[in-house]
Amino acid sequence: MRHGIAILGIGVALLVVAAGRAEALEKAKQKDSEVRAAPLVLVDKGASLAPIIVFSNAPPRTRQVADELAAYIEKISGVKPQVIEGLPNPVPAHAIWVGYQPKLKELFPKTDFDFKHPEEILIACDGKNLVIAGRDRWDPQHLAVIDRFNKPNLKDWQQEFGTINAVFTFLQEDLDVRWLWPGAIGEDIIKKEKIAFAPFEYRYHPQIRMRGGILSESAPYNIRTEGTYEWGRFQRMQLDSSNRGILFVTHCFGDWWDRFHETHPEYFALQPDGTRSGYPGHGGEKICQSNPGVWDQWLDDVAKLLENDPTRTIFSAAFTDNNTSGHCICEKCRAWDVPGAKKRLMTWSGMVQEYVALSDRDVMFANILARKLKQRYPGKDYYVQIFGYGPTRPAPVKNKPDDNVIVAHVSNWFAGLGDSDPASYDNEKSSQQFADWAATGAKMYYRPNLPSEGGMYEMLPDVPFGRATETFRFMAEHNCTGIQFDHIDECWPTQGPLYYLMAHLAWNPRQDGYAIMDDYYRRGFGPAAGQVKAYWTLMEETRNRMVDGKLTYLQVYDAAFFKRAASLLDGADAVVAKAPEIYRQRLAYVRVGLDFTRKLIEALEVGARSKTDKAAADRMRALWKEIEPIAKNKENYIYYHVFQSNWLGSYPDSRK
């Protein structure tokens, strides 16, 4: 028994010792965990505690963004971190690493730096270091990009800008920077004495990979408009990867008639009169899609494009404009059509006839080219682009696009998912046509010709926030990877909040649009956020009422409307009377938009009488003297050359 008791005592003692060791180990682990989980302090009390390290031989734009990150940290904290290019020796204990370099695998052993998705970004902190990186693709020998006019346009242009977009994501999501609109007063920064981050990891890759064509003046090739050019870059909208934001979806074959009609008349569409005359002409000539010579010539053209720009990946095979005119009626082309397809009204020289949609024919053609493209360039990620446009808006009945075919659907609708295709015989919805194409497995682009039913081209407050949110979400749910509008000319005082919303939805189309706008009002206008939100809600409701009710501008932008809008801004002014000056400056900018709208509406009303009424004509001339300085003021970001052409084109007598 004693022996047994003794043994028991020894066992208890051993258990006590083991328990003590376990407790000590647990405490050590907890302490180690606390040390590892301690926040990384970048800036504190006027001192920078972590330099920025950008990888060696980074392409120029990536190197630039490291300097911009340092500048914004200085704007926030008053302290600018040092920027180091290449791996320093010794490596600092704490640093912000911009872009991937091999040392990061050692510093972040549990982090996956193999970026598997286009434009994928990574932002991670382990308490000691912060990494901001993304999938970057560039060819050092070809950083000058050939634009859609086949001319060198942009220098230092990459194929993917993951690191740059990761930095702008970090600035917005983690450092709370906002760019509400172009220019100094549109930038909103929250001052902080201390910048610190607990350990975290964030990954994302955008579904919409063609974003640079959403706004005309902010597009990459419009470097003349520097303010909005930079704004588009900050918003991760401009530096996209599909078509690189500059080679927009476009028609093909527009120059073929001049090149080949004498030497290869067989390339062109057979007409009902037995000729291959190029009807309807003027760049709208159609080709014989079933002709093998056309296929080979198209491939030869691709080869020449690649000689000029080896970074190009998307090649148009879309038929020319005048979309329902002159398509080939040869036996082979017609054999590709499906008798049960939806009907379209088609035209040829001297003949108009209902005929089946050409979607199946077009997909057959695109698939042939896509397969030949793969054969000639094995292993290359090359795509053929066609349009869902005119006679190809309805989805194909039988054929499915190959995996390297992109369908850019020209839906002629925006912010109204119930809109019908005007060429449809059964009132088919444009959104349903898009969904039907997506159901074939096609890679989809959304490329509408925007109407001005809400006053977009007249530069009135066309701001359908809710419907735009629905549209972007719908696109995302239906396999959309690219968006290009034709077109938004940009008038920031009257439409700017919509541009802001669309930029954020382009980056992540599944966001809550109204939550984005609530943040916009709060950050932009502080204590007057409620009044400004009510103002823009009035703009949205007025626009929707006009569009839904098919009312005129003069019917909705009446005296009651302007009284209500002015009252809301008056209320906002009263709220910010003792608030920081920046809020009053931003409200003044919103008032520019209201004043501009008021003058434009009066110009419409007076213009209708100016031909016969001398007083009206005098008032019109006076109005233009008031309107033009607003439109010409560069700080207002109203593009006068576009404003002038839009108004003179739609209202030619408005200045007389």
C-alpha positions as CSV (number, residue, x, y, z in Angstrom):
1,M,0.0,0.0,0.0
2,R,2.7,2.5,0.9
3,H,4.5,1.5,-2.1
4,G,1.3,2.1,-3.9
5,I,0.7,5.3,-2.1
6,A,4.3,6.4,-2.8
7,I,3.8,5.6,-6.4
8,L,0.6,7.6,-6.4
9,G,2.3,10.5,-4.7
10,I,5.1,10.5,-7.3
11,G,2.4,10.4,-10.0
12,V,0.6,13.4,-8.5
13,A,3.9,15.2,-8.2
14,L,4.7,14.5,-11.8
15,L,1.3,15.7,-12.8
16,V,1.7,18.9,-10.8
17,V,5.1,19.5,-12.4
18,A,3.7,18.7,-15.9
19,A,0.8,21.1,-15.3
20,G,3.2,23.8,-14.2
21,R,5.3,23.3,-17.3
22,A,2.2,23.3,-19.5
23,E,1.0,26.5,-17.9
24,A,4.4,28.1,-18.3
25,L,4.5,27.0,-22.0
26,E,1.0,28.4,-22.5
27,K,2.0,31.7,-20.9
28,A,5.1,31.8,-23.1
29,K,3.0,31.1,-26.2
30,Q,0.5,33.8,-25.2
31,K,3.3,36.3,-24.6
32,D,4.8,35.4,-27.9
33,S,1.4,35.7,-29.6
34,E,0.9,39.1,-28.0
35,V,4.4,40.2,-29.2
36,R,3.6,38.9,-32.7
37,A,0.1,40.4,-32.7
38,A,1.3,43.8,-31.5
39,P,0.4,46.5,-34.0
40,L,2.8,47.8,-36.6
41,V,3.4,51.5,-35.9
42,L,4.2,53.3,-39.1
43,V,4.1,56.9,-37.7
44,D,3.8,58.2,-34.2
45,K,4.2,61.6,-32.7
46,G,6.0,63.2,-35.6
47,A,8.3,60.3,-36.3
48,S,8.3,57.9,-39.3
49,L,9.1,54.4,-37.9
50,A,8.9,52.4,-41.2
51,P,10.4,53.2,-44.5
52,I,8.8,52.3,-47.8
53,I,10.7,49.7,-49.8
54,V,9.9,49.3,-53.5
55,F,11.4,46.4,-55.5
56,S,14.4,47.0,-57.8
57,N,13.8,47.8,-61.4
58,A,10.1,48.4,-60.8
59,P,8.4,49.9,-63.9
60,P,8.1,53.7,-63.8
61,R,4.5,53.8,-62.7
62,T,5.0,51.4,-59.9
63,R,8.0,53.3,-58.7
64,Q,5.9,56.5,-58.9
65,V,3.2,55.0,-56.7
66,A,5.7,54.4,-53.9
67,D,6.4,58.1,-53.8
68,E,2.7,58.9,-53.9
69,L,2.1,56.6,-50.9
70,A,4.8,58.4,-49.0
71,A,3.3,61.8,-49.9
72,Y,-0.2,60.7,-48.7
73,I,1.3,59.4,-45.4
74,E,2.8,62.8,-45.0
75,K,-0.5,64.5,-45.7
76,I,-2.2,62.4,-43.1
77,S,0.4,62.5,-40.3
78,G,2.8,65.4,-41.2
79,V,5.7,62.9,-41.6
80,K,7.0,61.5,-44.8
81,P,8.6,58.1,-44.7
82,Q,11.8,57.4,-46.7
83,V,11.4,55.6,-50.0
84,I,14.1,53.0,-50.7
85,E,14.5,51.3,-54.0
86,G,15.7,47.7,-53.9
87,L,16.6,45.5,-50.9
88,P,18.4,47.6,-48.2
89,N,21.3,46.2,-46.2
90,P,20.6,45.8,-43.4
91,V,16.9,45.2,-43.7
92,P,15.0,47.5,-41.3
93,A,13.1,45.9,-38.5
94,H,9.9,47.4,-39.7
95,A,9.0,48.5,-43.3
96,I,6.2,49.0,-45.8
97,W,7.0,46.8,-48.8
98,V,5.5,48.0,-52.1
99,G,5.4,45.3,-54.7
100,Y,6.6,41.7,-54.5
101,Q,10.3,40.8,-54.0
102,P,11.8,37.5,-52.8
103,K,12.6,38.8,-49.3
104,L,8.9,38.8,-48.6
105,K,8.7,35.0,-48.6
106,E,11.1,35.1,-45.7
107,L,9.3,37.9,-43.8
108,F,5.8,36.4,-44.5
109,P,6.4,32.7,-44.5
110,K,2.7,31.8,-44.3
111,T,1.6,34.2,-47.0
112,D,1.0,33.1,-50.6
113,F,2.6,35.5,-53.0
114,D,1.6,33.4,-56.1
115,F,-1.0,35.8,-57.6
116,K,-3.3,33.5,-59.5
117,H,-5.9,36.0,-60.7
118,P,-5.6,38.9,-63.1
119,E,-5.1,42.2,-61.2
120,E,-5.1,40.3,-57.8
121,I,-4.0,42.5,-54.9
122,L,-2.6,41.7,-51.5
123,I,-2.4,43.9,-48.4
124,A,-1.0,42.2,-45.3
125,C,0.5,43.1,-42.0
126,D,2.2,40.7,-39.5
127,G,2.9,43.3,-36.8
128,K,6.4,43.9,-38.0
129,N,6.0,44.6,-41.7
130,L,3.3,45.7,-44.1
131,V,3.2,44.5,-47.7
132,I,1.2,46.2,-50.4
133,A,1.5,44.2,-53.6
134,G,-0.3,42.8,-56.6
135,R,0.0,40.9,-59.8
136,D,2.1,43.1,-62.1
137,R,2.7,42.4,-65.8
138,W,4.9,44.4,-68.0
139,D,7.4,44.1,-70.9
140,P,10.4,46.4,-70.4
141,Q,10.9,46.5,-74.1
142,H,7.3,47.6,-74.9
143,L,6.2,50.1,-72.3
144,A,5.0,52.5,-75.1
145,V,1.5,51.4,-75.9
146,I,-0.1,51.5,-79.4
147,D,-3.5,53.1,-79.1
148,R,-6.8,52.3,-81.0
149,F,-5.7,54.6,-83.8
150,N,-2.5,52.4,-84.2
151,K,-0.2,55.2,-82.9
152,P,2.1,55.2,-79.9
153,N,0.2,56.9,-77.3
154,L,1.2,56.2,-73.7
155,K,4.7,55.5,-72.3
156,D,5.4,53.4,-69.3
157,W,2.3,51.4,-69.7
158,Q,2.0,48.0,-68.1
159,Q,-0.3,45.1,-68.9
160,E,-1.3,44.7,-65.2
161,F,-1.0,47.2,-62.4
162,G,-1.8,45.0,-59.3
163,T,0.7,46.8,-57.0
164,I,-0.5,50.3,-58.0
165,N,-4.2,49.4,-57.5
166,A,-3.3,47.8,-54.2
167,V,-1.7,51.0,-53.0
168,F,-4.8,53.0,-53.9
169,T,-7.0,50.4,-52.2
170,F,-4.8,50.7,-49.1
171,L,-5.1,54.5,-49.2
172,Q,-8.9,54.4,-49.4
173,E,-9.7,51.4,-47.2
174,D,-7.0,51.6,-44.6
175,L,-5.9,55.2,-44.5
176,D,-9.4,56.6,-45.2
177,V,-8.4,58.8,-48.2
178,R,-11.2,59.9,-50.5
179,W,-11.1,61.5,-53.9
180,L,-14.7,62.8,-54.2
181,W,-14.0,64.7,-57.5
182,P,-10.9,66.0,-59.3
183,G,-9.0,68.9,-57.8
184,A,-7.8,69.9,-54.4
185,I,-11.2,70.4,-52.7
186,G,-12.4,67.0,-53.9
187,E,-9.6,65.3,-51.9
188,D,-10.6,64.4,-48.3
189,I,-8.0,63.3,-45.7
190,I,-8.4,62.5,-42.0
191,K,-5.4,63.7,-40.1
192,K,-3.8,61.2,-37.7
193,E,-0.9,61.6,-35.3
194,K,-0.4,57.8,-35.2
195,I,-0.8,55.3,-38.0
196,A,-0.7,51.7,-36.8
197,F,-2.1,48.4,-37.9
198,A,-2.8,45.1,-36.1
199,P,-2.0,42.0,-38.1
200,F,-4.4,41.3,-41.0
201,E,-4.4,40.0,-44.6
202,Y,-6.7,41.2,-47.4
203,R,-6.9,39.8,-50.9
204,Y,-9.1,40.8,-53.8
205,H,-9.2,40.6,-57.6
206,P,-11.7,42.7,-59.6
207,Q,-14.2,41.0,-61.9
208,I,-14.5,44.0,-64.2
209,R,-11.1,44.1,-65.9
210,M,-11.9,46.7,-68.5
211,R,-12.8,49.9,-66.5
212,G,-10.9,52.6,-68.3
213,G,-13.6,53.3,-70.9
214,I,-16.4,54.2,-68.4
215,L,-15.7,58.0,-68.5
216,S,-14.6,59.6,-71.7
217,E,-12.4,62.4,-70.4
218,S,-10.8,60.3,-67.6
219,A,-9.8,57.6,-70.1
220,P,-6.1,56.9,-70.4
221,Y,-5.6,58.4,-73.8
222,N,-7.1,61.7,-72.8
223,I,-4.0,63.0,-71.0
224,R,-5.1,66.6,-71.9
225,T,-7.5,66.5,-69.0
226,E,-5.0,66.0,-66.3
227,G,-7.2,66.5,-63.3
228,T,-9.7,63.8,-64.2
229,Y,-6.9,61.6,-65.6
230,E,-5.3,61.4,-62.2
231,W,-8.7,61.0,-60.5
232,G,-9.4,57.9,-62.6
233,R,-6.1,56.5,-61.6
234,F,-6.7,57.0,-57.9
235,Q,-10.1,55.3,-58.2
236,R,-8.5,52.1,-59.8
237,M,-10.6,52.7,-62.8
238,Q,-8.0,53.7,-65.3
239,L,-5.3,51.2,-64.8
240,D,-7.1,48.1,-65.8
241,S,-5.8,45.0,-67.6
242,S,-8.3,43.9,-70.3
243,N,-7.5,46.0,-73.4
244,R,-5.3,48.0,-71.0
245,G,-7.8,50.7,-70.7
246,I,-6.9,52.2,-74.1
247,L,-7.6,49.6,-76.9
248,F,-11.4,49.9,-76.6
249,V,-13.8,47.4,-78.0
250,T,-14.3,48.4,-81.6
251,H,-15.4,47.6,-85.1
252,C,-13.2,45.7,-87.5
253,F,-12.9,45.7,-91.4
254,G,-13.6,49.5,-91.7
255,D,-10.5,49.9,-93.9
256,W,-10.8,46.7,-95.9
257,W,-12.7,48.2,-98.8
258,D,-9.9,50.6,-99.6
259,R,-7.3,47.9,-99.1
260,F,-8.9,45.0,-101.0
261,H,-11.9,45.8,-103.1
262,E,-9.8,45.8,-106.3
263,T,-7.5,42.9,-105.5
264,H,-9.9,40.7,-103.5
265,P,-13.6,41.6,-104.2
266,E,-14.5,38.1,-103.0
267,Y,-13.7,39.2,-99.4
268,F,-16.9,41.3,-99.4
269,A,-20.5,40.5,-98.8
270,L,-22.6,39.2,-101.7
271,Q,-25.6,41.5,-102.3
272,P,-29.0,40.6,-103.7
273,D,-28.1,42.0,-107.1
274,G,-25.3,39.5,-107.4
275,T,-22.5,42.0,-106.8
276,R,-20.0,42.5,-104.0
277,S,-20.4,46.3,-104.1
278,G,-19.6,47.2,-100.5
279,Y,-23.0,48.4,-99.7
280,P,-23.7,50.6,-97.7
281,G,-20.3,52.1,-98.1
282,H,-18.7,54.8,-96.1
283,G,-16.8,52.4,-93.9
284,G,-19.9,50.2,-93.4
285,E,-19.0,47.6,-95.9
286,K,-19.6,44.0,-94.8
287,I,-17.5,41.0,-95.5
288,C,-18.2,37.4,-96.5
289,Q,-17.6,35.7,-93.2
290,S,-17.6,32.2,-94.7
291,N,-14.7,33.0,-97.0
292,P,-11.4,31.3,-95.9
293,G,-9.4,34.1,-97.6
294,V,-11.0,36.5,-95.1
295,W,-9.9,34.3,-92.2
296,D,-6.4,34.2,-93.4
297,Q,-6.2,37.9,-94.1
298,W,-7.6,38.7,-90.6
299,L,-4.8,36.5,-89.1
300,D,-2.2,38.4,-91.2
301,D,-3.6,41.7,-89.9
302,V,-3.3,40.3,-86.3
303,A,0.3,39.5,-87.0
304,K,1.0,43.1,-88.1
305,L,-0.7,44.4,-85.0
306,L,1.5,42.2,-82.8
307,E,4.6,43.5,-84.7
308,N,3.7,47.0,-83.6
309,D,2.5,46.1,-80.1
310,P,3.5,42.6,-78.8
311,T,1.6,43.2,-75.6
312,R,-1.8,43.3,-77.3
313,T,-4.2,40.5,-76.5
314,I,-7.6,41.3,-77.9
315,F,-8.4,41.5,-81.6
316,S,-11.7,42.7,-83.0
317,A,-13.6,40.7,-85.6
318,A,-16.8,42.8,-85.2
319,F,-18.7,43.8,-88.3
320,T,-18.7,47.4,-89.3
321,D,-21.4,50.0,-88.3
322,N,-24.6,50.5,-90.2
323,N,-25.2,47.2,-88.4
324,T,-28.3,45.9,-90.3
325,S,-27.2,46.9,-93.8
326,G,-25.5,44.8,-96.5
327,H,-24.7,41.5,-94.7
328,C,-23.7,38.7,-97.0
329,I,-26.4,36.5,-98.6
330,C,-24.1,33.9,-100.2
331,E,-25.1,30.3,-99.8
332,K,-22.3,29.5,-97.3
333,C,-23.0,32.4,-95.0
334,R,-26.7,31.8,-95.0
335,A,-26.1,28.2,-94.2
336,W,-24.7,29.4,-90.8
337,D,-28.0,31.1,-89.9
338,V,-30.6,29.4,-87.8
339,P,-34.2,29.5,-89.2
340,G,-35.8,29.7,-85.8
341,A,-33.8,32.7,-84.6
342,K,-35.5,36.0,-83.7
343,K,-36.3,38.3,-86.7
344,R,-34.6,41.6,-87.5
345,L,-35.3,44.1,-90.3
346,M,-32.4,44.0,-92.7
347,T,-31.5,46.3,-95.6
348,W,-29.6,45.8,-98.9
349,S,-29.4,48.1,-101.9
350,G,-33.0,48.5,-103.1
351,M,-34.3,45.9,-100.7
352,V,-35.7,45.8,-97.1
353,Q,-36.6,42.4,-95.7
354,E,-37.2,40.6,-92.4
355,Y,-34.5,38.1,-91.7
356,V,-33.3,36.0,-88.8
357,A,-30.8,37.4,-86.3
358,L,-27.2,36.8,-87.4
359,S,-25.9,35.8,-83.9
360,D,-25.2,32.2,-84.8
361,R,-23.4,33.2,-88.0
362,D,-21.3,35.7,-86.1
363,V,-20.4,33.2,-83.4
364,M,-19.4,30.6,-86.1
365,F,-17.1,33.2,-87.7
366,A,-15.6,34.2,-84.3
367,N,-15.0,30.6,-83.3
368,I,-13.2,29.9,-86.6
369,L,-10.9,32.9,-86.0
370,A,-10.4,32.0,-82.4
371,R,-9.3,28.5,-83.2
372,K,-7.0,29.7,-85.9
373,L,-5.6,32.3,-83.4
374,K,-4.8,29.5,-81.0
375,Q,-3.2,27.4,-83.7
376,R,-0.9,30.3,-84.9
377,Y,-0.1,31.4,-81.3
378,P,-0.2,28.4,-79.1
379,G,0.0,29.2,-75.4
380,K,-0.9,32.8,-75.9
381,D,-3.8,34.3,-74.0
382,Y,-5.3,35.9,-77.1
383,Y,-9.0,36.8,-77.7
384,V,-11.4,37.5,-80.5
385,Q,-13.9,40.3,-79.9
386,I,-17.3,40.6,-81.6
387,F,-20.4,42.6,-80.9
388,G,-23.8,41.7,-79.7
389,Y,-25.2,44.6,-81.8
390,G,-28.1,45.2,-84.1
391,P,-28.8,41.9,-85.8
392,T,-26.7,40.1,-83.2
393,R,-28.2,41.5,-80.0
394,P,-30.3,38.3,-79.5
395,A,-28.3,35.4,-78.2
396,P,-27.4,32.6,-80.6
397,V,-29.8,29.7,-80.8
398,K,-27.3,26.9,-81.6
399,N,-23.7,28.0,-81.4
400,K,-21.7,28.8,-78.3
401,P,-18.7,31.1,-78.3
402,D,-15.3,29.5,-77.7
403,D,-13.5,30.3,-74.5
404,N,-11.3,32.9,-76.2
405,V,-14.2,34.9,-77.7
406,I,-15.4,38.1,-76.1
407,V,-18.9,39.4,-76.8
408,A,-19.3,43.1,-76.3
409,H,-23.0,43.7,-76.0
410,V,-24.2,47.0,-77.4
411,S,-27.4,47.2,-75.4
412,N,-28.2,50.9,-75.8
413,W,-29.5,51.1,-72.3
414,F,-28.1,52.2,-68.9
415,A,-29.7,52.4,-65.5
416,G,-33.0,51.0,-66.6
417,L,-33.0,47.2,-66.7
418,G,-36.6,47.1,-68.0
419,D,-35.7,48.9,-71.2
420,S,-36.7,47.2,-74.5
421,D,-34.6,46.6,-77.6
422,P,-36.3,49.0,-80.1
423,A,-35.5,46.6,-82.9
424,S,-37.2,43.7,-81.2
425,Y,-40.4,42.3,-82.6
426,D,-41.6,40.9,-79.2
427,N,-40.6,43.8,-76.9
428,E,-37.5,41.8,-75.7
429,K,-35.7,43.5,-72.9
430,S,-32.1,44.5,-73.5
431,S,-31.1,43.1,-70.1
432,Q,-32.6,39.7,-71.1
433,Q,-30.6,39.7,-74.3
434,F,-27.5,40.3,-72.3
435,A,-28.4,37.5,-69.8
436,D,-29.2,35.1,-72.7
437,W,-25.7,35.7,-74.2
438,A,-24.1,35.2,-70.8
439,A,-26.0,31.9,-70.5
440,T,-24.1,30.6,-73.5
441,G,-20.9,30.8,-71.4
442,A,-19.7,33.8,-73.3
443,K,-17.2,36.2,-71.8
444,M,-19.2,39.4,-71.7
445,Y,-18.5,43.1,-72.1
446,Y,-21.1,45.7,-71.5
447,R,-20.8,48.4,-74.1
448,P,-24.0,50.5,-74.4
449,N,-24.6,53.5,-76.6
450,L,-25.9,55.8,-73.9
451,P,-29.1,57.8,-74.7
452,S,-29.5,61.2,-73.2
453,E,-33.0,60.7,-72.0
454,G,-32.0,61.9,-68.5
455,G,-30.0,64.9,-69.9
456,M,-26.6,63.4,-69.8
457,Y,-25.3,65.0,-73.0
458,E,-27.0,68.3,-72.1
459,M,-25.0,68.1,-68.9
460,L,-28.0,68.2,-66.7
461,P,-28.2,66.3,-63.4
462,D,-28.6,62.8,-64.8
463,V,-27.8,60.8,-61.6
464,P,-29.7,57.5,-61.4
465,F,-27.7,56.2,-58.4
466,G,-30.0,53.3,-57.5
467,R,-30.5,52.1,-61.1
468,A,-26.8,52.4,-61.8
469,T,-26.1,50.2,-58.8
470,E,-28.7,47.6,-60.1
471,T,-27.1,47.7,-63.5
472,F,-23.6,47.1,-62.3
473,R,-24.7,44.3,-60.1
474,F,-26.7,42.8,-63.0
475,M,-23.6,42.9,-65.1
476,A,-21.5,41.2,-62.5
477,E,-24.1,38.4,-62.1
478,H,-24.0,37.7,-65.8
479,N,-20.4,37.0,-66.5
480,C,-19.4,40.6,-67.3
481,T,-15.7,41.4,-67.2
482,G,-15.5,44.7,-69.1
483,I,-17.5,47.9,-69.3
484,Q,-17.2,50.7,-71.8
485,F,-19.8,53.4,-72.2
486,D,-20.4,55.3,-75.4
487,H,-20.2,57.8,-74.0
488,I,-20.1,60.0,-70.9
489,D,-18.6,63.3,-71.6
490,E,-18.3,64.5,-67.9
491,C,-19.8,67.5,-66.3
492,W,-18.7,67.2,-62.7
493,P,-20.8,69.8,-60.9
494,T,-24.1,68.3,-62.2
495,Q,-23.1,64.6,-62.5
496,G,-20.0,64.1,-60.4
497,P,-21.5,61.9,-57.7
498,L,-22.6,59.4,-60.3
499,Y,-19.1,59.1,-61.7
500,Y,-17.8,58.5,-58.1
501,L,-20.4,55.8,-57.6
502,M,-19.6,54.1,-60.9
503,A,-15.8,54.2,-60.3
504,H,-16.4,52.3,-57.0
505,L,-18.8,49.9,-58.5
506,A,-16.4,49.2,-61.4
507,W,-13.9,48.0,-58.9
508,N,-16.5,46.0,-56.9
509,P,-19.9,45.8,-58.6
510,R,-21.5,43.9,-55.7
511,Q,-21.3,46.8,-53.3
512,D,-24.3,48.7,-51.8
513,G,-24.4,51.8,-53.9
514,Y,-26.4,53.8,-51.4
515,A,-23.8,53.0,-48.7
516,I,-21.1,54.3,-51.0
517,M,-23.1,57.5,-51.4
518,D,-23.7,57.9,-47.7
519,D,-20.0,57.8,-47.1
520,Y,-19.6,60.3,-50.0
521,Y,-22.0,62.7,-48.3
522,R,-20.5,62.2,-44.8
523,R,-16.9,62.6,-45.9
524,G,-17.5,65.4,-48.3
525,F,-19.9,67.6,-46.3
526,G,-19.6,66.6,-42.7
527,P,-22.4,68.1,-40.6
528,A,-24.3,69.0,-43.8
529,A,-24.3,65.4,-45.1
530,G,-28.1,65.0,-44.6
531,Q,-29.0,68.2,-46.5
532,V,-26.6,67.3,-49.4
533,K,-27.9,63.8,-49.6
534,A,-31.5,65.2,-49.8
535,Y,-30.3,67.5,-52.6
536,W,-28.9,64.7,-54.7
537,T,-31.8,62.5,-53.9
538,L,-34.0,65.2,-55.4
539,M,-31.8,65.2,-58.5
540,E,-32.2,61.4,-58.8
541,E,-35.9,61.4,-58.2
542,T,-36.5,64.2,-60.7
543,R,-34.4,62.5,-63.3
544,N,-36.3,59.2,-62.9
545,R,-39.7,60.9,-62.9
546,M,-38.8,62.6,-66.2
547,V,-37.5,59.4,-67.8
548,D,-40.3,57.1,-66.5
549,G,-43.0,59.6,-67.4
550,K,-41.4,60.6,-70.7
551,L,-41.6,64.2,-69.6
552,T,-39.6,67.1,-71.0
553,Y,-36.8,69.0,-69.2
554,L,-39.0,72.0,-68.8
555,Q,-41.8,70.0,-67.2
556,V,-39.6,68.7,-64.4
557,Y,-37.0,71.4,-64.0
558,D,-39.6,74.0,-63.0
559,A,-39.8,76.8,-60.5
560,A,-40.8,74.4,-57.7
561,F,-37.9,72.2,-58.4
562,F,-35.3,75.0,-58.3
563,K,-36.9,76.4,-55.1
564,R,-36.7,73.1,-53.4
565,A,-33.1,72.5,-54.5
566,A,-31.9,76.0,-53.4
567,S,-33.7,75.5,-50.1
568,L,-31.7,72.3,-49.4
569,L,-28.4,74.0,-50.2
570,D,-29.4,77.0,-48.1
571,G,-30.0,74.6,-45.2
572,A,-26.6,73.0,-45.8
573,D,-24.9,76.4,-45.8
574,A,-26.5,77.2,-42.5
575,V,-25.3,74.0,-40.9
576,V,-21.6,74.5,-42.0
577,A,-21.5,78.2,-41.2
578,K,-19.1,77.5,-38.3
579,A,-17.7,74.2,-39.6
580,P,-14.3,73.9,-41.3
581,E,-13.9,76.0,-44.5
582,I,-13.5,72.9,-46.7
583,Y,-17.2,72.1,-46.3
584,R,-18.2,75.6,-47.4
585,Q,-15.9,75.3,-50.5
586,R,-17.4,72.0,-51.5
587,L,-21.0,73.3,-51.1
588,A,-20.0,76.2,-53.3
589,Y,-19.0,73.6,-55.9
590,V,-22.4,71.9,-55.7
591,R,-24.0,75.3,-56.1
592,V,-22.1,75.7,-59.4
593,G,-24.0,72.7,-60.6
594,L,-27.3,74.1,-59.6
595,D,-26.6,77.5,-61.1
596,F,-25.4,75.8,-64.3
597,T,-28.6,73.7,-64.5
598,R,-30.8,76.7,-63.9
599,K,-29.2,78.6,-66.7
600,L,-29.3,75.7,-69.1
601,I,-33.0,75.1,-68.5
602,E,-33.6,78.8,-69.1
603,A,-31.6,78.6,-72.3
604,L,-33.9,75.8,-73.5
605,E,-37.0,77.8,-72.7
606,V,-35.8,81.1,-74.1
607,G,-34.2,79.4,-77.2
608,A,-37.6,78.2,-78.3
609,R,-38.7,81.8,-78.6
610,S,-35.5,83.5,-79.7
611,K,-36.2,83.2,-83.5
612,T,-39.2,85.4,-83.4
613,D,-38.9,87.3,-80.1
614,K,-36.2,90.0,-80.0
615,A,-36.3,90.2,-76.2
616,A,-35.8,86.4,-76.0
617,A,-32.9,86.6,-78.5
618,D,-31.3,89.3,-76.3
619,R,-31.8,87.2,-73.2
620,M,-30.3,84.2,-74.9
621,R,-27.2,86.1,-75.8
622,A,-26.9,87.3,-72.2
623,L,-27.4,83.8,-70.9
624,W,-24.6,82.5,-73.0
625,K,-22.3,85.2,-71.6
626,E,-23.2,83.7,-68.1
627,I,-23.0,80.1,-69.1
628,E,-19.7,80.1,-71.0
629,P,-17.5,81.3,-68.1
630,I,-18.9,78.5,-66.0
631,A,-18.2,75.9,-68.6
632,K,-14.8,77.2,-69.5
633,N,-13.6,77.4,-65.9
634,K,-11.1,74.5,-65.7
635,E,-11.6,74.2,-61.9
636,N,-15.3,73.3,-62.6
637,Y,-14.3,70.2,-64.7
638,I,-16.9,70.8,-67.3
639,Y,-15.3,70.0,-70.6
640,Y,-16.1,73.0,-72.7
641,H,-15.2,71.5,-76.1
642,V,-17.7,68.7,-75.4
643,F,-20.3,71.0,-73.9
644,Q,-20.1,73.3,-76.9
645,S,-20.5,70.5,-79.5
646,N,-23.3,68.9,-77.6
647,W,-25.3,72.1,-77.3
648,L,-24.6,73.4,-80.8
649,G,-25.4,70.0,-82.2
650,S,-28.7,69.6,-80.4
651,Y,-29.8,73.2,-80.2
652,P,-28.1,75.0,-83.2
653,D,-30.1,78.2,-82.6
654,S,-29.4,78.5,-78.9
655,R,-26.5,81.1,-79.3
656,K,-28.1,83.3,-81.9
